[in-house]
Amino acid sequence: MPSFEQHCAESVALCGKPYEEVHRWLDEFAFRPPYGLHHRRLRHHGAGIEEVRRRWGDEAATAARQHIISDLKMEGWTDEQPFPKDEQDYVRMGLF
């Protein structure tokens, strides 16, 4: 899993800002029971990106999408696969 610092560095390279608040929000449940690494099912999908867009704007949504893609690739997801739409889709795809 990319570290918080790595996610922020990706955001700086892509958007010019680290978007710390976005990365903290996406990973809010990362080390909380019962989720752990299964926290991604909660916000690492299209619906999560739209919530970031609502809260912080379009550029923050771009940073969120990159964060999610980086994490998904660590789980074996590829660009050829569909992007998960929501929590149910994420689980259905076996990404949890």
C-alpha positions in Angstrom: 0.0 0.0 0.0 1.5 3.4 -0.9 2.2 5.5 2.2 0.4 8.7 3.0 3.5 10.6 1.9 3.6 8.7 -1.5 -0.1 9.5 -2.1 0.6 13.2 -1.3 3.7 13.2 -3.6 1.6 11.7 -6.5 -1.0 14.5 -5.9 1.7 17.2 -6.1 3.0 15.7 -9.3 -0.5 15.5 -10.8 -2.3 18.5 -9.4 0.3 20.7 -7.8 -1.0 20.2 -4.3 -0.7 17.4 -1.8 -4.4 17.1 -0.9 -3.6 15.7 2.5 -7.3 16.0 3.6 -8.4 13.8 0.7 -5.9 11.1 1.4 -6.8 11.1 5.1 -10.5 10.9 4.3 -10.0 8.0 1.8 -8.0 6.0 4.3 -9.9 7.1 7.5 -10.8 3.5 8.4 -7.5 1.9 7.4 -6.4 0.9 10.8 -9.7 0.7 12.5 -11.4 -2.6 13.3 -13.2 -4.3 11.7 -11.8 -3.0 8.4 -8.0 -2.8 8.3 -7.0 -3.0 4.6 -10.6 -3.9 3.8 -11.3 -0.2 4.4 -10.9 0.4 0.7 -14.4 -1.0 0.0 -15.9 2.0 1.8 -14.5 4.9 -0.3 -12.1 3.6 -3.0 -14.5 3.7 -5.9 -16.4 6.0 -8.2 -18.9 7.0 -5.5 -16.0 7.9 -3.2 -14.5 10.1 -5.9 -17.9 11.9 -6.3 -18.0 12.5 -2.5 -14.5 14.0 -2.7 -15.6 16.2 -5.6 -18.6 17.4 -3.6 -16.4 18.2 -0.5 -13.2 19.6 -2.1 -13.8 20.1 -5.9 -12.8 18.7 -9.2 -9.0 18.8 -8.8 -9.3 17.0 -5.4 -11.4 14.3 -7.2 -8.5 13.9 -9.7 -6.1 13.3 -6.7 -8.6 10.9 -5.2 -8.9 8.9 -8.4 -5.1 8.6 -8.6 -4.9 7.5 -4.9 -7.5 4.8 -5.6 -5.8 3.6 -8.8 -2.5 3.3 -7.0 -4.1 1.2 -4.2 -6.1 -0.9 -6.6 -3.0 -1.8 -8.6 -1.4 -3.1 -5.4 -4.4 -5.5 -5.2 -3.8 -6.7 -8.8 -6.3 -4.5 -10.5 -5.4 -3.5 -14.1 -6.4 -0.5 -16.3 -8.2 -3.0 -18.5 -10.7 -3.9 -15.7 -13.7 -1.7 -15.0 -13.3 0.9 -12.3 -15.4 0.0 -9.2 -18.6 2.1 -9.0 -19.5 1.8 -5.3 -18.9 -0.5 -2.3 -21.1 -3.3 -3.6 -19.3 -3.2 -7.0 -15.9 -3.2 -5.2 -16.8 -6.3 -3.3 -18.4 -8.0 -6.3 -15.1 -7.5 -8.2 -13.3 -9.3 -5.4 -11.1 -6.3 -4.5 -11.6 -6.4 -0.8 
